[in-house]
């Protein structure tokens, strides 16, 4: 049995099928990327979105997207790499444009979601009975998502629907301009955040689960100091955080997968999948067990990435080995 201690979410040096001493710069490349979007530009876009409407704001997404296709060299190269791995053939600038535009559209829609304007969207929910069974059982669960599609759809539903208690484990210090901007739109959302590196993090997570809440977290980015494991993703090795598995094993709670896919226009599809009733780690095969659980997650992530290829929003070098050529 994993011992519960009131410290931070499990972090440390790298995990793989064996322990590895990976440098932080190799595993959490995304943390060094500059934040895009000034407070003024965000306020202007929000003002247009609110006062002119979604149709007017969406028209602006085309020149904004074109600017980033031209100016965001690193993100463009990453988009090419991801799309080439997914498609099996080289990607071109118009593919990157569509990729960036999909991301921009979901960012814009956060404004309306946080304002509670759900009537603007057509949302299809798959697997909602999985969620309802957990709500009725009054047993807390981990909702494990990703940077594929819109996690904000889940956060907004959690805040606006009183029968869906949700706390989100996330770092509020990353992308502070955007975080402050969206928190100001709906302070209730800011109140759902549990920071992952505080002395009382595990205590707050445990209390929330005991109260029947869901704990939302993302499983496809590594932060400095995290334990990690190497998984196959789109036919190549990539480093994933071990934290979701370690947290679930520590809390001995069910795990549900969540994917909120943007389908264009005003359409979203939400998928809930049962992942585990409980995760247990054998003391003698702990590292291998972690890798096996995260590989299962990576396989489901790949499945949904193929369903909605332009929904992948990890715009940084994700794989451990670069594509040749």
C-alpha positions as CSV (number, residue, x, y, z in Angstrom):
1,X,0.0,0.0,0.0
2,X,1.3,3.5,-0.9
3,X,1.7,5.6,2.1
4,X,-0.3,8.8,2.2
5,X,1.8,11.8,3.4
6,X,0.5,15.4,3.5
7,X,3.2,16.7,1.1
8,X,3.0,17.7,-2.6
9,X,1.9,15.7,-5.6
10,X,4.5,13.0,-6.2
11,X,7.5,14.6,-7.9
12,X,11.2,13.7,-8.3
13,X,13.6,12.4,-10.8
14,X,12.6,10.6,-14.0
15,X,10.7,7.3,-14.3
16,X,10.9,5.0,-17.2
17,X,10.8,1.2,-17.5
18,X,13.8,1.9,-15.3
19,X,14.9,4.9,-13.3
20,X,16.5,7.6,-15.5
21,X,18.2,10.8,-14.5
22,X,16.6,12.9,-17.3
23,X,17.5,16.6,-17.4
24,X,14.5,18.8,-16.7
25,X,15.1,20.7,-19.9
26,X,14.6,17.5,-21.9
27,X,11.3,16.5,-20.3
28,X,9.6,19.9,-19.7
29,X,10.6,21.8,-22.8
30,X,7.2,23.6,-22.8
31,X,7.9,25.5,-19.6
32,X,10.6,27.5,-21.3
33,X,8.4,28.8,-24.0
34,X,7.5,32.5,-23.9
35,X,4.0,33.5,-23.0
36,X,2.0,34.9,-25.9
37,X,-0.8,37.3,-25.4
38,X,-0.5,40.6,-23.6
39,X,-3.2,41.7,-21.1
40,X,-4.2,44.5,-23.4
41,X,-4.6,42.2,-26.5
42,X,-6.6,39.7,-24.4
43,X,-8.9,42.5,-23.2
44,X,-9.4,43.8,-26.7
45,X,-10.3,40.3,-28.0
46,X,-12.7,39.7,-25.1
47,X,-14.4,43.1,-25.7
48,X,-14.9,42.2,-29.4
49,X,-16.2,38.7,-28.4
50,X,-18.7,40.1,-25.9
51,X,-19.9,43.2,-27.6
52,X,-19.8,42.3,-31.3
53,X,-20.4,38.6,-30.9
54,X,-18.8,35.3,-31.7
55,X,-19.1,35.6,-35.5
56,X,-17.2,38.9,-35.5
57,X,-14.5,37.6,-33.1
58,X,-14.1,34.4,-35.2
59,X,-13.4,36.6,-38.3
60,X,-10.5,38.0,-36.5
61,X,-9.1,34.5,-35.9
62,X,-8.0,34.2,-39.5
63,X,-5.5,37.1,-39.6
64,X,-4.4,36.2,-36.0
65,X,-3.8,32.6,-37.0
66,X,-1.9,33.7,-40.2
67,X,0.3,35.9,-38.1
68,X,1.3,33.0,-35.8
69,X,1.9,30.7,-38.7
70,X,4.4,33.2,-40.0
71,X,5.9,34.4,-36.7
72,X,5.8,31.4,-34.3
73,X,8.6,29.4,-35.9
74,X,9.1,26.9,-33.1
75,X,5.3,26.2,-32.8
76,X,5.0,25.8,-36.6
77,X,7.8,23.3,-36.7
78,X,6.2,21.4,-33.9
79,X,2.9,21.4,-35.7
80,X,4.6,20.0,-38.8
81,X,6.3,17.3,-36.8
82,X,3.1,16.2,-35.0
83,X,1.0,16.2,-38.2
84,X,3.7,14.3,-40.1
85,X,3.7,11.6,-37.4
86,X,-0.1,11.4,-37.4
87,X,-0.6,11.6,-41.2
88,X,2.4,9.6,-42.2
89,X,3.3,12.2,-44.8
90,X,4.8,15.7,-44.7
91,X,2.6,18.6,-43.6
92,X,2.4,22.0,-45.2
93,X,1.7,25.6,-44.0
94,X,-2.0,25.3,-44.6
95,X,-2.1,22.3,-42.3
96,X,-0.4,24.3,-39.6
97,X,-2.8,27.1,-40.3
98,X,-5.8,24.8,-39.7
99,X,-4.0,23.4,-36.6
100,X,-3.4,26.9,-35.1
101,X,-6.9,28.1,-36.0
102,X,-8.5,25.2,-34.1
103,X,-6.5,26.2,-31.1
104,X,-7.4,29.8,-31.4
105,X,-11.1,28.9,-31.7
106,X,-11.1,27.0,-28.5
107,X,-9.3,29.9,-26.7
108,X,-12.0,32.3,-27.9
109,X,-14.8,29.9,-26.8
110,X,-13.4,30.0,-23.3
111,X,-14.8,33.5,-23.0
112,X,-18.3,32.3,-23.6
113,X,-17.9,29.1,-21.5
114,X,-16.7,31.1,-18.5
115,X,-19.6,33.5,-18.9
116,X,-22.0,30.6,-18.8
117,X,-23.2,31.0,-22.3
118,X,-23.6,27.3,-23.1
119,X,-26.5,28.0,-25.4
120,X,-24.0,29.1,-28.0
121,X,-22.6,25.6,-28.4
122,X,-23.8,22.2,-29.6
123,X,-22.3,19.7,-27.2
124,X,-22.6,15.9,-27.6
125,X,-21.6,13.9,-24.5
126,X,-20.4,10.3,-24.8
127,X,-20.2,8.1,-21.8
128,X,-22.1,10.4,-19.5
129,X,-23.5,7.4,-17.6
130,X,-19.9,6.7,-16.4
131,X,-19.9,10.2,-14.8
132,X,-23.4,9.9,-13.4
133,X,-22.6,6.6,-11.7
134,X,-19.7,8.2,-9.9
135,X,-21.8,11.2,-8.9
136,X,-24.5,8.9,-7.5
137,X,-21.9,6.8,-5.6
138,X,-20.6,10.0,-3.8
139,X,-17.2,8.6,-4.3
140,X,-14.6,11.0,-5.6
141,X,-12.7,10.2,-8.8
142,X,-9.8,11.5,-10.8
143,X,-10.8,12.9,-14.2
144,X,-7.7,12.5,-16.4
145,X,-7.6,14.8,-19.4
146,X,-5.0,16.2,-21.8
147,X,-4.0,19.1,-24.0
148,X,-6.1,17.5,-26.8
149,X,-9.2,19.7,-27.4
150,X,-10.8,21.8,-24.7
151,X,-10.3,20.9,-21.0
152,X,-12.1,24.3,-20.3
153,X,-15.4,22.7,-21.4
154,X,-15.1,20.4,-18.4
155,X,-14.0,23.2,-16.0
156,X,-17.0,25.3,-17.1
157,X,-19.4,22.5,-16.6
158,X,-18.0,21.7,-13.2
159,X,-18.5,25.3,-12.0
160,X,-21.9,25.9,-13.6
161,X,-23.6,22.6,-12.7
162,X,-23.9,22.2,-9.0
163,X,-24.3,18.4,-9.2
164,X,-20.8,18.1,-10.7
165,X,-18.3,19.1,-8.0
166,X,-14.9,19.6,-9.7
167,X,-11.5,20.7,-8.5
168,X,-8.6,21.1,-10.9
169,X,-5.0,20.3,-10.2
170,X,-3.0,22.8,-12.2
171,X,-0.1,25.3,-11.9
172,X,-1.6,28.8,-11.8
173,X,1.8,30.5,-12.4
174,X,2.3,29.2,-15.9
175,X,0.9,31.6,-18.6
176,X,-0.1,34.1,-15.9
177,X,-1.5,36.7,-18.3
178,X,-4.0,34.3,-19.8
179,X,-4.7,32.7,-16.4
180,X,-5.5,36.0,-14.7
181,X,-7.6,37.1,-17.7
182,X,-9.8,34.1,-17.7
183,X,-10.0,34.0,-13.9
184,X,-11.3,37.5,-13.9
185,X,-14.1,36.4,-16.3
186,X,-15.3,33.9,-13.7
187,X,-13.7,34.0,-10.3
188,X,-15.6,30.8,-9.3
189,X,-13.3,28.9,-11.8
190,X,-10.2,30.3,-10.1
191,X,-11.6,29.0,-6.8
192,X,-11.6,25.4,-8.2
193,X,-7.8,25.3,-8.6
194,X,-5.5,23.2,-6.4
195,X,-1.8,24.1,-7.0
196,X,0.3,21.0,-7.4
197,X,3.4,22.0,-5.5
198,X,2.1,23.3,-2.1
199,X,2.7,21.6,1.3
200,X,-1.1,21.0,1.6
201,X,-1.7,19.8,-1.9
202,X,-2.3,16.1,-1.1
203,X,-4.4,17.0,1.9
204,X,-6.7,19.2,-0.2
205,X,-6.9,16.5,-2.9
206,X,-7.8,13.8,-0.3
207,X,-10.4,16.0,1.4
208,X,-12.0,16.8,-2.0
209,X,-12.1,13.1,-3.0
210,X,-13.6,12.2,0.4
211,X,-16.3,14.8,-0.1
212,X,-17.2,13.2,-3.5
213,X,-15.5,15.7,-5.8
214,X,-13.8,15.0,-9.0
215,X,-10.2,16.0,-9.4
216,X,-9.3,17.1,-12.9
217,X,-5.8,16.9,-14.1
218,X,-3.8,16.6,-17.4
219,X,-1.6,13.7,-18.2
220,X,0.5,14.8,-21.2
221,X,2.9,17.4,-20.0
222,X,5.9,17.1,-17.7
223,X,6.8,19.8,-15.2
224,X,10.2,20.3,-13.7
225,X,11.0,17.7,-11.0
226,X,8.2,15.3,-12.0
227,X,8.7,11.6,-12.1
228,X,8.3,10.5,-15.7
229,X,7.9,7.4,-17.8
230,X,8.6,6.7,-21.4
231,X,5.7,5.6,-23.6
232,X,5.1,5.0,-27.3
233,X,2.9,7.7,-28.8
234,X,2.3,7.9,-32.6
235,X,4.9,5.2,-33.1
236,X,7.8,7.0,-31.3
237,X,9.0,7.3,-27.7
238,X,7.8,10.3,-25.7
239,X,8.1,11.2,-22.0
240,X,4.9,11.3,-20.0
241,X,4.5,12.3,-16.3
242,X,4.1,9.5,-13.8
243,X,2.2,11.8,-11.5
244,X,-1.4,10.8,-12.5
245,X,-0.7,7.2,-11.8
246,X,1.1,7.9,-8.5
247,X,-1.6,10.2,-7.3
248,X,-4.4,7.7,-8.2
249,X,-2.4,4.9,-6.5
250,X,-1.9,7.0,-3.4
251,X,-5.6,8.0,-3.2
252,X,-6.9,4.6,-4.2
253,X,-9.7,6.2,-6.1
254,X,-11.3,5.5,-9.6
255,X,-9.9,7.2,-12.7
256,X,-12.0,8.4,-15.6
257,X,-10.5,9.7,-18.9
258,X,-11.9,12.9,-20.4
259,X,-11.5,14.3,-23.9
260,X,-13.4,17.5,-25.0
261,X,-12.9,17.6,-28.8
262,X,-13.6,20.7,-30.9
263,X,-15.5,19.7,-34.0
264,X,-15.6,23.1,-35.8
265,X,-18.2,25.8,-35.8
266,X,-20.0,25.7,-32.5
267,X,-19.8,21.9,-32.0
268,X,-17.9,20.0,-29.3
269,X,-17.9,16.3,-28.4
270,X,-17.1,15.2,-24.8
271,X,-15.9,11.7,-24.2
272,X,-15.8,10.0,-20.8
273,X,-14.1,6.6,-20.5
274,X,-13.7,4.3,-17.5
275,X,-9.9,3.9,-17.0
276,X,-9.6,2.1,-13.6
277,X,-11.6,1.4,-10.5
278,X,-8.4,1.6,-8.5
279,X,-4.7,1.7,-9.4
280,X,-2.4,-0.5,-7.3
281,X,1.4,-0.6,-7.8
282,X,3.3,-3.8,-6.9
283,X,6.3,-2.9,-4.7
284,X,8.6,-5.2,-6.7
285,X,7.4,-3.9,-10.1
286,X,6.4,-0.4,-9.3
287,X,8.3,1.3,-12.2
288,X,7.0,-1.2,-14.7
289,X,3.4,-0.8,-13.4
290,X,3.6,2.9,-13.8
291,X,4.8,2.6,-17.3
292,X,2.0,0.1,-18.2
293,X,-0.7,2.4,-16.9
294,X,0.7,5.5,-18.6
295,X,1.1,3.5,-21.8
296,X,-2.6,2.7,-21.7
297,X,-3.3,6.4,-21.3
298,X,-1.0,7.3,-24.2
299,X,-2.9,4.7,-26.4
300,X,-6.3,6.3,-25.6
301,X,-4.8,9.8,-26.2
302,X,-3.5,8.6,-29.6
303,X,-7.0,7.2,-30.4
304,X,-8.6,10.5,-29.9
305,X,-5.8,12.4,-31.6
306,X,-6.6,10.4,-34.7
307,X,-10.3,11.2,-34.3
308,X,-9.6,15.0,-34.1
309,X,-6.1,15.5,-35.5
310,X,-6.1,19.3,-35.3
311,X,-7.0,19.3,-31.6
312,X,-3.5,18.6,-30.4
313,X,-2.3,21.7,-28.5
314,X,1.2,20.7,-27.3
315,X,3.1,23.2,-29.4
316,X,6.6,22.2,-28.2
317,X,9.1,19.4,-29.1
318,X,7.1,16.5,-27.6
319,X,9.0,13.4,-28.7
320,X,12.3,12.2,-27.4
321,X,13.7,11.7,-30.9
322,X,13.3,14.2,-33.7
323,X,12.0,13.0,-37.1
324,X,14.7,12.6,-39.7
325,X,14.9,15.2,-42.4
